[in-house]
């Protein structure tokens, strides 16, 4: 499973932004969530629709550029299975 953790400047995204991105990209609830520390986590399942994941990443990038934030992204659990 791949998880993308995105930490942006505090308040770069809001919970409303996260909901709007999920709706616009037709992503199931829970794929993209805002954490208590105001970071955003994208955790799609292994068989996730590529277009939905790409849509989410593109919208996050666009919003961060609009707001002058530079995202710190980290991929977790991207190991290949044995």
Secondary structure, DSSP 8 states (H G I E B T S, - for coil): --EEEEE-STTSS-HHHHHHHHHHTT--TTSEEE-TTS-EEE---TT--HHHHHHHHHHHHHHHHHTT---EEEEES-----
